[in-house]
Amino acid sequence: MTTLYDVPAEDLIEAVAEELAEEDAVDEPDWAQFTKTGVGRELPPEQEDFWQRRAASILRKVAIDGPVGVGSLESAYGDSKKGSTRYRTRPPQKTGASGKIIRTVLQQLEEANLIHTAQGEGRKVTGDGRALLDDTAEAVLEDLDRPELERYA
């Protein structure tokens, strides 16, 4: 049985994002096109399917690291903000990602019954969420054309 650990993360996230877009499980809010993804960023994302990709990535992150909260996801999706760039007078610091984006994606995934809130622990993936990830991983593994994986089939 193929699980989400058996395929490359980038391929799995792309495939799950397509699944979420087809099912209309997550919808990009109106304000999302004007919002930066974190303090360390200068501009909003330019990808057309950013919201679905971020939702797929968060779903995978919750499945692997769960139970997780918004704060730990903020630091996971955060960025390195450099110190003074001209003279390098101070060391770089870590900045968090946008909590509003992460919180809204988590709420949409909860409405789609892919994750749920565990009281006092954070958010965990549901059986439907795990099934979506594993089924998509199996389809991705079949699509990958790698000779080193064919001997295991």
Contact map, one row per residue, 1 for C-alpha under 8 A:
111000000000000000000000000000000000000000000000000000000000000000000000000000000000000000000000000000000000000000000000000000000000000001000000000000000
111101000000000000000000000000000000000000000000000000000000000000000000000000000000000000000000000000000000000000000000000000000000011011000000000000000
111111100000000000000000000000000000000000000000000000000000000000000000000000000000000000000000000000000000000000000000000000000000111011000000000000000
011111100001000000000000000000000000000000000000000000000001000000000000000000000000000000000000000000000000000000000000000000000000110010000000000000000
001111110000000000000000000000000000000000000000000000000000000000000000000000000000000000000000000000000000000000000000000000000000000000000000000000000
011111110000000000000000000000000000000000000000000000000000000000000000000000000000000000000000000000000000000000000000000000000000000010001000000000000
001111111011000000000000000000000000000000000000000000000000000000000000000000000000000000000000000000000000000000000000000000000000000010011000000000000
000011111111000000000000000000000000000000000000000000000000000000000000000000000000000000000000000000000000000000000000000000000000000000000000000000000
000000111111100000000000000000000000000000000000000000000000000000000000000000000000000000000000000000000000000000000000000000000000000000000000000000000
000000011111110000000000000000000000000000000000000000000000000000000000000000000000000000000000000000000000000000000000000000000000000000000000000000000
000000111111111000000000000000000000000000000000000000000000000000000000000000000000000000000000000000000000000000000000000000000000000000010000000000000
000100111111111100000000000000000000000000000000000000000000000000000000000000000000000000000000000000000000000000000000000000000000100110010000000000000
000000001111111110000000000000000000000000000000000010011001000000000000000000000000000000000000000000000000000000000000000000000000000000000000000000000
000000000111111111000000000000000000000000000000000010010000000000000000000000000000000000000000000000000000000000000000000000000000000000000000000000000
000000000011111111100000000000000000000000000000000000000000000000000000000000000000000000000000000000000000000000000000000000000000000100010000000000000
000000000001111111110000000000000000000000000000000010010000000000000000000000000000000000000000000000000000000000000000000000000001100100000000000000000
000000000000111111111000000000000000000000000000000110110000000000000000000000000000000000000000000000000000000000000000000000000000000000000000000000000
000000000000011111111100000000000000000000000000000100000000000000000000000000000000000000000000000000000000000000000000000000000000000000000000000000000
000000000000001111111110000000000000000000000000000000000000000000000000000000000000000000000000000000000000000000000000000000000000000000000000000000000
000000000000000111111111110000000000000000000000000100010000000000000000000000000000000000000000000000000000000000000000000000000000000000000000000000000
000000000000000011111111110000000000000000000000000100000000000000000000000000000000000000000000000000000000000000000000000000000000000000000000000000000
000000000000000001111111100000000000000000000000000000000000000000000000000000000000000000000000000000000000000000000000000000000000000000000000000000000
000000000000000000111111100000000000000000000000000000000000000000000000000000000000000000000000000000000000000000000000000000000000000000000000000000000
000000000000000000011111111000000000000000000000000000000000000000000000000000000000000000000000000000000000000000000000000000000000000000000000000000000
000000000000000000011111111000000000000000000000000000000000000000000000000000000000000000000000000000000001100100000000000000000000000000000000000000000
000000000000000000011001111100000000000000000000001100100000000000000000000000000000000000000000000000001001100100000000000000000000000000000000000000000
000000000000000000000001111110000000000000000000001100000000000000000000000000000000000000000000000000000001000000000000000000000000000000000000000000000
000000000000000000000000011111010000000000000000001100000000000000000000000000000000000000000000000000000000000000000000000000000000000000000000000000000
000000000000000000000000001111110000000000000000000000000000000000000000000000000000000000000000000000000000000000000000000000000000000000000000000000000
000000000000000000000000000111111000000000000000000000000000000000000000000000000000000000000000000000000000000000000000000000000000000000000000000000000
000000000000000000000000000011111110000000000000000000000000000000000000000000000000000000000000000000000000000000000000000000000000000000000000000000000
000000000000000000000000000111111110000000000000000000000000000000000000000000000000000000000000000010000000000000000000000000000000000000000000000000000
000000000000000000000000000001111110000000011000000000000000000000000000000000000000000000000000000000000000000000000000000000000000000000000000000000000
000000000000000000000000000000111111000000010000000000000000000000000000000000000000000000000000000000000000000000000000000000000000000000000000000000000
000000000000000000000000000000111111100000110000000000000000000000000000000000000000000000000000000000000000000000000000000000000000000000000000000000000
000000000000000000000000000000000111111011111000000000000000000000000000000000000000000000000000010000000000000000000000000000000000000000000000000000000
000000000000000000000000000000000011111010011000000000000000000000000000000000000000000000000000110010000000000000000000000000000000000000000000000000000
000000000000000000000000000000000001111110000000000000000000000000000000000001100000000000000011110000000000000000000000000000000000000000000000000000000
000000000000000000000000000000000001111111000000000000000000000000000000000000000000000000000011110000000000000000000000000000000000000000000000000000000
000000000000000000000000000000000000011111000000000000000000000000000000000001111000000000000011000000000000000000000000000000000000000000000000000000000
000000000000000000000000000000000001111111110000000000000000000000000000000000000000000000000000000000000000000000000000000000000000000000000000000000000
000000000000000000000000000000000001001111110000000000000000000000000000000000000000000000000000000000000000000000000000000000000000000000000000000000000
000000000000000000000000000000000011000011111000000000000000000000000000000000000000000000000000000000000000000000000000000000000000000000000000000000000
000000000000000000000000000000001111100011111100000000000000000000000000000000000000000000000000000000000000000000000000000000000000000000000000000000000
000000000000000000000000000000001001100000111110010000000000000000000000000000000000000000000000000000000000000000000000000000000000000000000000000000000
000000000000000000000000000000000000000000011111010000000000000000000000000000000000000000000000000000000000000000000000000000000000000000000000000000000
000000000000000000000000000000000000000000001111110000000000000000000000000000000000000000000000000000000000000000000000000000000000000000000000000000000
000000000000000000000000000000000000000000000111110000000000000000000000000000000000000000000000000000000000000000000000000000000000000000000000000000000
000000000000000000000000000000000000000000000011111110000000000000000000000000000000000000000000000000000000000000000000000000000000000000000000000000000
000000000000000000000000000000000000000000001111111111000000000000000000000000000000000000000000000000000000000000000000000000000000000000000000000000000
000000000000000000000000011100000000000000000000111111100000000000000000000000000000000000000000000000000000000000000000000000000000000000000000000000000
000000000000000011011000011100000000000000000000111111110000000000000000000000000000000000000000000000000000000000000000000000000000000000000000000000000
000000000000110110000000000000000000000000000000111111111000000000000000000000000000000000000000000000000000000000000000000000000000000000000000000000000
000000000000000000000000000000000000000000000000011111111100000000000000000000000000000000000000000000001000000000000000000000000000000000000000000000000
000000000000000010000000010000000000000000000000001111111110000000000000000000000000000000000000000000001100100000000000000000000000000000000000000000000
000000000000110110010000000000000000000000000000000111111111000000000000000000000000000000000000000000000000000000000000000000000000000000000000000000000
000000000000100000000000000000000000000000000000000011111111100000000000000000000000000000000000000000000000000000000000000000000000000000000000000000000
000000000000000000000000000000000000000000000000000001111111110000000000100000000000000000000000000001001100000000000000000000000000000000000000000000000
000000000000000000000000000000000000000000000000000000111111111000000000000000000000000000000000000000000000100001100000000010001000000000000000000000000
000100000000100000000000000000000000000000000000000000011111111100000000000000000000000000000000000000000000000000000000000000000000100000000000000000000
000000000000000000000000000000000000000000000000000000001111111111000000000000000000000000000000000000000000000000000000000000000000000000000000000000000
000000000000000000000000000000000000000000000000000000000111111111110000000000000000000000000000000000000000000000000000001110000000000000000000000000000
000000000000000000000000000000000000000000000000000000000011111111000000000000000000000000000000000000000000000000000000000110000100000000000000000000000
000000000000000000000000000000000000000000000000000000000001111111000000000000000000000000000000000000000000000000000000000000000000000000000000000000000
000000000000000000000000000000000000000000000000000000000000111111110000000000000000000000000000000000000000000000000000000000000000000000000000000000000
000000000000000000000000000000000000000000000000000000000000111111110000000000000000000000000000000000000000000000000000011110000000000000000000000000000
000000000000000000000000000000000000000000000000000000000000010011111000000000000000000000000000000000000000000000000100111100000000000000000000000000000
000000000000000000000000000000000000000000000000000000000000010011111101100000000000000000000000000000000000000000000000111100000000000000000000000000000
000000000000000000000000000000000000000000000000000000000000000000111111100000000000000000000000000000000000000000000000111000000000000000000000000000000
000000000000000000000000000000000000000000000000000000000000000000011111110000000000000000000000001001100000000000000000000000000000000000000000000000000
000000000000000000000000000000000000000000000000000000000000000000001111111000000000000000000000001000000000000000000000000000000000000000000000000000000
000000000000000000000000000000000000000000000000000000000000000000011111111100000000000000000000000000000000000000000000000000000000000000000000000000000
000000000000000000000000000000000000000000000000000000000100000000011111111110000000000000000000100001000000000000000000000000000000000000000000000000000
000000000000000000000000000000000000000000000000000000000000000000000111111111000000000000000001111001000000000000000000000000000000000000000000000000000
000000000000000000000000000000000000000000000000000000000000000000000011111111100000000000000011100000000000000000000000000000000000000000000000000000000
000000000000000000000000000000000000000000000000000000000000000000000001111111000000000000000001100000000000000000000000000000000000000000000000000000000
000000000000000000000000000000000000000000000000000000000000000000000000111111100000000000000001100000000000000000000000000000000000000000000000000000000
000000000000000000000000000000000000010100000000000000000000000000000000011111110000000000000111100000000000000000000000000000000000000000000000000000000
000000000000000000000000000000000000010100000000000000000000000000000000001011111000000000000111100000000000000000000000000000000000000000000000000000000
000000000000000000000000000000000000000100000000000000000000000000000000000001111100000000011110000000000000000000000000000000000000000000000000000000000
000000000000000000000000000000000000000100000000000000000000000000000000000000111110000000011110000000000000000000000000000000000000000000000000000000000
000000000000000000000000000000000000000000000000000000000000000000000000000000011111100000111000000000000000000000000000000000000000000000000000000000000
000000000000000000000000000000000000000000000000000000000000000000000000000000001111100111111000000000000000000000000000000000000000000000000000000000000
000000000000000000000000000000000000000000000000000000000000000000000000000000000111111111000000000000000000000000000000000000000000000000000000000000000
000000000000000000000000000000000000000000000000000000000000000000000000000000000111111110000000000000000000000000000000000000000000000000000000000000000
000000000000000000000000000000000000000000000000000000000000000000000000000000000001111100000000000000000000000000000000000000000000000000000000000000000
000000000000000000000000000000000000000000000000000000000000000000000000000000000001111110000000000000000000000000000000000000000000000000000000000000000
000000000000000000000000000000000000000000000000000000000000000000000000000000000011111111100000000000000000000000000000000000000000000000000000000000000
000000000000000000000000000000000000000000000000000000000000000000000000000000000011101111100000000000000000000000000000000000000000000000000000000000000
000000000000000000000000000000000000000000000000000000000000000000000000000000000011000111110000000000000000000000000000000000000000000000000000000000000
000000000000000000000000000000000000000000000000000000000000000000000000000000000110000111111000000000000000000000000000000000000000000000000000000000000
000000000000000000000000000000000000000000000000000000000000000000000000000000011110000001111100000000000000000000000000000000000000000000000000000000000
000000000000000000000000000000000000000000000000000000000000000000000000000000011110000000111110000000000000000000000000000000000000000000000000000000000
000000000000000000000000000000000000000000000000000000000000000000000000000001111000000000011111000000000000000000000000000000000000000000000000000000000
000000000000000000000000000000000000011100000000000000000000000000000000001001111000000000001111100000000000000000000000000000000000000000000000000000000
000000000000000000000000000000000000011100000000000000000000000000000000011111100000000000000111110000000000000000000000000000000000000000000000000000000
000000000000000000000000000000000000111000000000000000000000000000000000111111100000000000000011111000000000000000000000000000000000000000000000000000000
000000000000000000000000000000000001111000000000000000000000000000000000010000000000000000000001111111000000000000000000000000000000000000000000000000000
000000000000000000000000000000000000000000000000000000000000000000000110010000000000000000000000111111100000000000000000000000000000000000000000000000000
000000000000000000000000000000000000000000000000000000000000000000000000000000000000000000000000011111110000000000000000000000000000000000000000000000000
000000000000000000000000000000010000100000000000000000000000000000000000000000000000000000000000011111111000000000000000000000000000000000000000000000000
000000000000000000000000000000000000000000000000000000000100000000000100110000000000000000000000011111111100000000000000000000000000000000000000000000000
000000000000000000000000000000000000000000000000000000000000000000000100000000000000000000000000001111111110000000000000000000000000000000000000000000000
000000000000000000000000000000000000000000000000000000000000000000000000000000000000000000000000000111111111000000000000000000000000000000000000000000000
000000000000000000000000010000000000000000000000000001100100000000000000000000000000000000000000000011111111100000000000000000000000000000000000000000000
000000000000000000000000000000000000000000000000000000100100000000000000000000000000000000000000000001111111110000100000000000000000000000000000000000000
000000000000000000000000000000000000000000000000000000000000000000000000000000000000000000000000000000111111111000000000000000000000000000000000000000000
000000000000000000000000111000000000000000000000000000000000000000000000000000000000000000000000000000011111111100000000000000000000000000000000000000000
000000000000000000000000110000000000000000000000000000100010000000000000000000000000000000000000000000001111111111100000000000000000000000000000000000000
000000000000000000000000000000000000000000000000000000000000000000000000000000000000000000000000000000000111111111111000000000000000000000000000000000000
000000000000000000000000000000000000000000000000000000000000000000000000000000000000000000000000000000000011111111000000000000000000000000000000000000000
000000000000000000000000110000000000000000000000000000000000000000000000000000000000000000000000000000000001111111100000000000000000000000000000000000000
000000000000000000000000000000000000000000000000000000000000000000000000000000000000000000000000000000000000111111110000000001011000000000000000000000000
000000000000000000000000000000000000000000000000000000000010000000000000000000000000000000000000000000000000111111110000000011111100000000000000000000000
000000000000000000000000000000000000000000000000000000000010000000000000000000000000000000000000000000000100110111111000001111001000000000000000000000000
000000000000000000000000000000000000000000000000000000000000000000000000000000000000000000000000000000000000010011111100001111000000000000000000000000000
000000000000000000000000000000000000000000000000000000000000000000000000000000000000000000000000000000000000010000111110111100000000000000000000000000000
000000000000000000000000000000000000000000000000000000000000000000100000000000000000000000000000000000000000000000011111111100000000000000000000000000000
000000000000000000000000000000000000000000000000000000000000000000000000000000000000000000000000000000000000000000001111110000000000000000000000000000000
000000000000000000000000000000000000000000000000000000000000000000000000000000000000000000000000000000000000000000000111110000000000000000000000000000000
000000000000000000000000000000000000000000000000000000000000000000111000000000000000000000000000000000000000000000001111111000000000000000000000000000000
000000000000000000000000000000000000000000000000000000000000000001111000000000000000000000000000000000000000000000001111111100000000000000000000000000000
000000000000000000000000000000000000000000000000000000000000010001111000000000000000000000000000000000000000000000111100111110000000000000000000000000000
000000000000000000000000000000000000000000000000000000000000011001110000000000000000000000000000000000000000000000111100011111000000000000000000000000000
000000000000000000000000000000000000000000000000000000000010011001000000000000000000000000000000000000000000000001110000001111101100000000000000000000000
000000000000000000000000000000000000000000000000000000000000000000000000000000000000000000000000000000000000000011110000000111111100000000000000000000000
000000000000000000000000000000000000000000000000000000000000000000000000000000000000000000000000000000000000000001000000000011111110000000000000000000000
000000000000000000000000000000000000000000000000000000000000000000000000000000000000000000000000000000000000000011000000000001111111000000000000000000000
000000000000000000000000000000000000000000000000000000000010000000000000000000000000000000000000000000000000000011100000000011111111100000000000000000000
000000000000000000000000000000000000000000000000000000000000001000000000000000000000000000000000000000000000000001000000000011111111110000000000000000000
000000000000000000000000000000000000000000000000000000000000000000000000000000000000000000000000000000000000000000000000000000111111111000000000000000000
000000000000000100000000000000000000000000000000000000000000000000000000000000000000000000000000000000000000000000000000000000011111111100000000000000000
001100000001000100000000000000000000000000000000000000000001000000000000000000000000000000000000000000000000000000000000000000001111111110000000000000000
011100000000000000000000000000000000000000000000000000000000000000000000000000000000000000000000000000000000000000000000000000000111111111000000000000000
011000000000000000000000000000000000000000000000000000000000000000000000000000000000000000000000000000000000000000000000000000000011111111100000000000000
000000000001001100000000000000000000000000000000000000000000000000000000000000000000000000000000000000000000000000000000000000000001111111110000000000000
011101100001000000000000000000000000000000000000000000000000000000000000000000000000000000000000000000000000000000000000000000000000111111111000000000000
111000000000000000000000000000000000000000000000000000000000000000000000000000000000000000000000000000000000000000000000000000000000011111111100000000000
000000000000000000000000000000000000000000000000000000000000000000000000000000000000000000000000000000000000000000000000000000000000001111111110000000000
000000100011001000000000000000000000000000000000000000000000000000000000000000000000000000000000000000000000000000000000000000000000000111111111000000000
000001100000000000000000000000000000000000000000000000000000000000000000000000000000000000000000000000000000000000000000000000000000000011111111000000000
000000000000000000000000000000000000000000000000000000000000000000000000000000000000000000000000000000000000000000000000000000000000000001111111100000000
000000000000000000000000000000000000000000000000000000000000000000000000000000000000000000000000000000000000000000000000000000000000000000111111100000000
000000000000000000000000000000000000000000000000000000000000000000000000000000000000000000000000000000000000000000000000000000000000000000011111110000000
000000000000000000000000000000000000000000000000000000000000000000000000000000000000000000000000000000000000000000000000000000000000000000000111111000000
000000000000000000000000000000000000000000000000000000000000000000000000000000000000000000000000000000000000000000000000000000000000000000000001111111000
000000000000000000000000000000000000000000000000000000000000000000000000000000000000000000000000000000000000000000000000000000000000000000000000111111100
000000000000000000000000000000000000000000000000000000000000000000000000000000000000000000000000000000000000000000000000000000000000000000000000011111100
000000000000000000000000000000000000000000000000000000000000000000000000000000000000000000000000000000000000000000000000000000000000000000000000011111111
000000000000000000000000000000000000000000000000000000000000000000000000000000000000000000000000000000000000000000000000000000000000000000000000011111111
000000000000000000000000000000000000000000000000000000000000000000000000000000000000000000000000000000000000000000000000000000000000000000000000001111111
000000000000000000000000000000000000000000000000000000000000000000000000000000000000000000000000000000000000000000000000000000000000000000000000000011111
000000000000000000000000000000000000000000000000000000000000000000000000000000000000000000000000000000000000000000000000000000000000000000000000000011111
